[in-house]
Amino acid sequence: MNKIVTISREFGSGGRELGKRLSDALGVPCYDNEIIEMITKEHGFDADYVAQISESGLKAMYPLTIGRRFSTSYTGLEQQVQVVVAQRKIIERLGEQGDCVIVGRCADVILAHLKPLRVFVYASQASKLDRCRKRAAESERLTPLEMERRMRRIDKNRAEQYDLVGGADCGARGSYDLCVNTSGKEIKTLIPALAEYARCWFGESGGGI
């Protein structure tokens, strides 16, 4: 069976960086925004549109399950559903084709049958705010309060995505195999221990994953 690490995370905790650095240490591909690029290439959607759906989820899918009719909004909703379905299929394909690290997008739930190492990355509020402030674009001048609201909104959207795919509450510690607190830490300093943990998890201590 393929060796897969899935990274779920709180916004601002450094989960994306952790996933990329961990994949480099393990010598396997990392899939994050690459999934958006695949959807764009295979289905012709605008990349920004796909990124928005991928991050925000699809609350409007609920009515589809009970057979309601749609009028003028149906075309837009249909496209959103296509993006969500395409993303799931790509994640399933990536999991089936080889060892990898996948960041976000409920991959831990979607690939549960492949028994991935499920990692959850979190941090203190102060640490997340500091990391977001340091990495914000110069044109993005959000106040700490505005940034906190953004963090809550994004984490709420991610939690709703878990509801859609039938997973447990996002961030519920019992849903993961390893929880990593990055508060006040440089991500790169955590990678050697995490890479060794992953190798041990898959029974390959001292070698490549």
DRENMAR-66772 format. One record per residue (C-alpha): residue number from 1; x, y, z. Coordinates in nm, 4 decimals. Layout:
@num NUM px X py Y pz Z
...
//
This chain:
@num 1 px 0.0000 py 0.0000 pz 0.0000
@num 2 px 0.1214 py 0.3514 pz -0.0794
@num 3 px 0.2624 py 0.5605 pz 0.2027
@num 4 px 0.0627 py 0.8813 pz 0.2264
@num 5 px 0.0856 py 1.1702 pz 0.4715
@num 6 px -0.2089 py 1.4098 pz 0.4899
@num 7 px -0.1701 py 1.7531 pz 0.6474
@num 8 px -0.4727 py 1.9215 pz 0.8038
@num 9 px -0.4115 py 2.2549 pz 0.9701
@num 10 px -0.5341 py 2.5706 pz 1.1333
@num 11 px -0.4911 py 2.8795 pz 0.9196
@num 12 px -0.1627 py 3.0490 pz 1.0076
@num 13 px -0.0109 py 2.7449 pz 1.1797
@num 14 px 0.2423 py 2.6808 pz 0.9021
@num 15 px 0.0862 py 2.3568 pz 0.7828
@num 16 px 0.1510 py 2.4300 pz 0.4178
@num 17 px 0.5220 py 2.4925 pz 0.4772
@num 18 px 0.5424 py 2.1878 pz 0.7009
@num 19 px 0.3897 py 1.9686 pz 0.4321
@num 20 px 0.6318 py 2.0890 pz 0.1648
@num 21 px 0.9397 py 2.0573 pz 0.3844
@num 22 px 0.8309 py 1.7142 pz 0.5050
@num 23 px 0.7815 py 1.5902 pz 0.1490
@num 24 px 1.1313 py 1.7117 pz 0.0583
@num 25 px 1.2780 py 1.5313 pz 0.3590
@num 26 px 1.0957 py 1.2102 pz 0.2680
@num 27 px 1.1745 py 1.2370 pz -0.1018
@num 28 px 0.8116 py 1.2210 pz -0.2150
@num 29 px 0.5841 py 1.4634 pz -0.4050
@num 30 px 0.3805 py 1.7247 pz -0.2186
@num 31 px 0.0391 py 1.8189 pz -0.3531
@num 32 px -0.1203 py 2.1453 pz -0.2471
@num 33 px -0.1835 py 2.4177 pz -0.5025
@num 34 px -0.0735 py 2.1620 pz -0.7614
@num 35 px -0.4212 py 2.0124 pz -0.7237
@num 36 px -0.5747 py 2.3442 pz -0.8288
@num 37 px -0.3470 py 2.3477 pz -1.1331
@num 38 px -0.4577 py 1.9955 pz -1.2253
@num 39 px -0.8261 py 2.0881 pz -1.2029
@num 40 px -0.7647 py 2.3983 pz -1.4141
@num 41 px -0.5739 py 2.2059 pz -1.6788
@num 42 px -0.8110 py 1.9083 pz -1.6976
@num 43 px -1.1421 py 2.0946 pz -1.6814
@num 44 px -1.0697 py 2.4434 pz -1.8138
@num 45 px -1.1838 py 2.6384 pz -1.5079
@num 46 px -1.0228 py 2.9658 pz -1.4048
@num 47 px -0.7492 py 2.9040 pz -1.1459
@num 48 px -0.8711 py 3.1780 pz -0.9103
@num 49 px -1.2238 py 3.0373 pz -0.9262
@num 50 px -1.1011 py 2.6872 pz -0.8460
@num 51 px -0.8897 py 2.8184 pz -0.5580
@num 52 px -1.1913 py 2.9974 pz -0.4119
@num 53 px -1.4100 py 2.6876 pz -0.4245
@num 54 px -1.1276 py 2.4715 pz -0.2928
@num 55 px -1.0753 py 2.6974 pz 0.0082
@num 56 px -1.4319 py 2.8059 pz 0.0777
@num 57 px -1.6120 py 2.4776 pz 0.0312
@num 58 px -1.9591 py 2.4339 pz -0.1116
@num 59 px -2.2407 py 2.4997 pz 0.1308
@num 60 px -2.4879 py 2.4929 pz -0.1560
@num 61 px -2.4331 py 2.1203 pz -0.2038
@num 62 px -2.6739 py 2.0435 pz 0.0770
@num 63 px -2.9901 py 2.1139 pz -0.1279
@num 64 px -2.8615 py 1.8861 pz -0.4040
@num 65 px -2.8946 py 1.5883 pz -0.1741
@num 66 px -3.2673 py 1.6394 pz -0.1281
@num 67 px -3.3579 py 1.7042 pz -0.4887
@num 68 px -3.4548 py 2.0726 pz -0.4871
@num 69 px -3.4940 py 2.2556 pz -0.8147
@num 70 px -3.2741 py 2.5485 pz -0.9129
@num 71 px -3.3426 py 2.8339 pz -1.1497
@num 72 px -3.1005 py 3.1068 pz -1.2565
@num 73 px -2.8303 py 2.9998 pz -1.0102
@num 74 px -2.8172 py 2.6401 pz -1.1289
@num 75 px -2.5380 py 2.6856 pz -1.3847
@num 76 px -2.3054 py 2.8475 pz -1.1324
@num 77 px -2.3865 py 2.5843 pz -0.8730
@num 78 px -2.3310 py 2.3057 pz -1.1232
@num 79 px -1.9834 py 2.4402 pz -1.1974
@num 80 px -1.9012 py 2.4523 pz -0.8269
@num 81 px -2.0100 py 2.0909 pz -0.7890
@num 82 px -1.7898 py 1.9970 pz -1.0840
@num 83 px -1.4901 py 2.1585 pz -0.9141
@num 84 px -1.5544 py 1.9734 pz -0.5871
@num 85 px -1.6032 py 1.6395 pz -0.7643
@num 86 px -1.2935 py 1.6948 pz -0.9802
@num 87 px -1.0859 py 1.7745 pz -0.6714
@num 88 px -1.1975 py 1.4572 pz -0.4962
@num 89 px -1.1190 py 1.2419 pz -0.7996
@num 90 px -0.7730 py 1.3954 pz -0.8353
@num 91 px -0.6952 py 1.3378 pz -0.4667
@num 92 px -0.8082 py 0.9754 pz -0.5001
@num 93 px -0.5904 py 0.9356 pz -0.8095
@num 94 px -0.2852 py 1.0859 pz -0.6395
@num 95 px -0.3310 py 0.8570 pz -0.3421
@num 96 px -0.3557 py 0.5515 pz -0.5643
@num 97 px -0.0562 py 0.6318 pz -0.7831
@num 98 px 0.2211 py 0.6567 pz -0.5239
@num 99 px 0.3754 py 0.7803 pz -0.2002
@num 100 px 0.3025 py 1.1480 pz -0.1336
@num 101 px 0.2172 py 1.4295 pz 0.1052
@num 102 px -0.1171 py 1.6040 pz 0.0503
@num 103 px -0.1975 py 1.9343 pz 0.2197
@num 104 px -0.5562 py 2.0106 pz 0.3185
@num 105 px -0.8679 py 1.9507 pz 0.1078
@num 106 px -1.0002 py 1.6794 pz 0.3433
@num 107 px -0.7512 py 1.4336 pz 0.1949
@num 108 px -0.7342 py 1.2482 pz 0.5258
@num 109 px -1.1050 py 1.1645 pz 0.4962
@num 110 px -1.1111 py 1.1074 pz 0.1203
@num 111 px -0.8148 py 0.8683 pz 0.1420
@num 112 px -0.9128 py 0.7006 pz 0.4680
@num 113 px -0.9289 py 0.3628 pz 0.2918
@num 114 px -0.5567 py 0.3965 pz 0.2113
@num 115 px -0.4705 py 0.4463 pz 0.5793
@num 116 px -0.2601 py 0.7639 pz 0.5541
@num 117 px -0.0583 py 0.9132 pz 0.8376
@num 118 px -0.2994 py 1.1888 pz 0.9395
@num 119 px -0.1213 py 1.4970 pz 1.0733
@num 120 px -0.2918 py 1.8004 pz 1.2249
@num 121 px -0.0939 py 2.1247 pz 1.2615
@num 122 px -0.2021 py 2.3899 pz 1.5089
@num 123 px -0.0594 py 2.6859 pz 1.7012
@num 124 px -0.1463 py 2.9520 pz 1.9543
@num 125 px -0.3421 py 3.2542 pz 1.8361
@num 126 px -0.0448 py 3.4838 pz 1.8941
@num 127 px 0.1852 py 3.2582 pz 1.6946
@num 128 px -0.0598 py 3.2306 pz 1.4050
@num 129 px -0.1091 py 3.6068 pz 1.3927
@num 130 px 0.2660 py 3.6623 pz 1.3921
@num 131 px 0.3201 py 3.4109 pz 1.1118
@num 132 px 0.0407 py 3.5651 pz 0.9023
@num 133 px 0.1788 py 3.9143 pz 0.9578
@num 134 px 0.5290 py 3.8146 pz 0.8483
@num 135 px 0.4067 py 3.6410 pz 0.5347
@num 136 px 0.1411 py 3.8881 pz 0.4242
@num 137 px 0.1931 py 4.0667 pz 0.0949
@num 138 px 0.2992 py 4.4286 pz 0.1204
@num 139 px -0.0288 py 4.5337 pz -0.0402
@num 140 px -0.2252 py 4.3481 pz 0.2270
@num 141 px -0.2517 py 4.5737 pz 0.5304
@num 142 px -0.4878 py 4.3983 pz 0.7673
@num 143 px -0.5183 py 4.4994 pz 1.1302
@num 144 px -0.4764 py 4.2240 pz 1.3922
@num 145 px -0.8540 py 4.2221 pz 1.4407
@num 146 px -0.9146 py 4.1898 pz 1.0660
@num 147 px -0.6608 py 3.9084 pz 1.0468
@num 148 px -0.8271 py 3.7253 pz 1.3355
@num 149 px -1.1606 py 3.7480 pz 1.1562
@num 150 px -1.0038 py 3.6131 pz 0.8403
@num 151 px -0.8474 py 3.3255 pz 1.0311
@num 152 px -1.1796 py 3.2340 pz 1.1911
@num 153 px -1.3601 py 3.2525 pz 0.8569
@num 154 px -1.1121 py 3.0271 pz 0.6799
@num 155 px -1.1048 py 2.7730 pz 0.9627
@num 156 px -1.4871 py 2.7746 pz 0.9655
@num 157 px -1.4930 py 2.7095 pz 0.5899
@num 158 px -1.2510 py 2.4206 pz 0.6313
@num 159 px -1.4664 py 2.2719 pz 0.9056
@num 160 px -1.7710 py 2.2925 pz 0.6775
@num 161 px -1.5817 py 2.1066 pz 0.4062
@num 162 px -1.5294 py 1.8221 pz 0.6515
@num 163 px -1.9040 py 1.8132 pz 0.7101
@num 164 px -1.9613 py 1.7839 pz 0.3351
@num 165 px -1.7298 py 1.4864 pz 0.2916
@num 166 px -1.8659 py 1.3106 pz 0.5984
@num 167 px -1.5597 py 1.3508 pz 0.8161
@num 168 px -1.5277 py 1.4196 pz 1.1862
@num 169 px -1.4912 py 1.7728 pz 1.3180
@num 170 px -1.1866 py 1.9379 pz 1.1671
@num 171 px -0.9303 py 1.9748 pz 1.4437
@num 172 px -1.0779 py 1.7057 pz 1.6688
@num 173 px -0.7611 py 1.5496 pz 1.8079
@num 174 px -0.9022 py 1.1984 pz 1.8016
@num 175 px -0.9318 py 1.2175 pz 1.4224
@num 176 px -0.5544 py 1.2340 pz 1.3674
@num 177 px -0.2511 py 1.0167 pz 1.4213
@num 178 px -0.0183 py 1.3045 pz 1.5079
@num 179 px -0.0875 py 1.6607 pz 1.6253
@num 180 px 0.1938 py 1.9144 pz 1.5886
@num 181 px 0.2045 py 2.2422 pz 1.7823
@num 182 px 0.4131 py 2.4948 pz 1.5876
@num 183 px 0.3738 py 2.7821 pz 1.8367
@num 184 px 0.6915 py 2.9906 pz 1.8395
@num 185 px 0.8803 py 2.7341 pz 1.6301
@num 186 px 1.0606 py 2.7529 pz 1.2977
@num 187 px 0.8987 py 2.4869 pz 1.0838
@num 188 px 1.2294 py 2.3670 pz 0.9421
@num 189 px 1.3568 py 2.2719 pz 1.2887
@num 190 px 1.0666 py 2.0280 pz 1.3346
@num 191 px 1.1132 py 1.8394 pz 1.0079
@num 192 px 1.3899 py 1.5913 pz 1.0964
@num 193 px 1.1886 py 1.4516 pz 1.3877
@num 194 px 0.8657 py 1.4491 pz 1.1861
@num 195 px 1.0327 py 1.2731 pz 0.8931
@num 196 px 1.1689 py 1.0056 pz 1.1258
@num 197 px 0.8277 py 0.9694 pz 1.2868
@num 198 px 0.6730 py 0.9144 pz 0.9425
@num 199 px 0.9340 py 0.6530 pz 0.8545
@num 200 px 0.8714 py 0.4711 pz 1.1819
@num 201 px 0.4961 py 0.4931 pz 1.1254
@num 202 px 0.5324 py 0.3189 pz 0.7924
@num 203 px 0.7861 py 0.0718 pz 0.9295
@num 204 px 1.0817 py 0.2134 pz 0.7396
@num 205 px 1.2966 py 0.3764 pz 1.0067
@num 206 px 1.6361 py 0.4807 pz 0.8756
@num 207 px 1.5323 py 0.4706 pz 0.5093
@num 208 px 1.3184 py 0.6575 pz 0.2622
@num 209 px 0.9447 py 0.6605 pz 0.2942
//
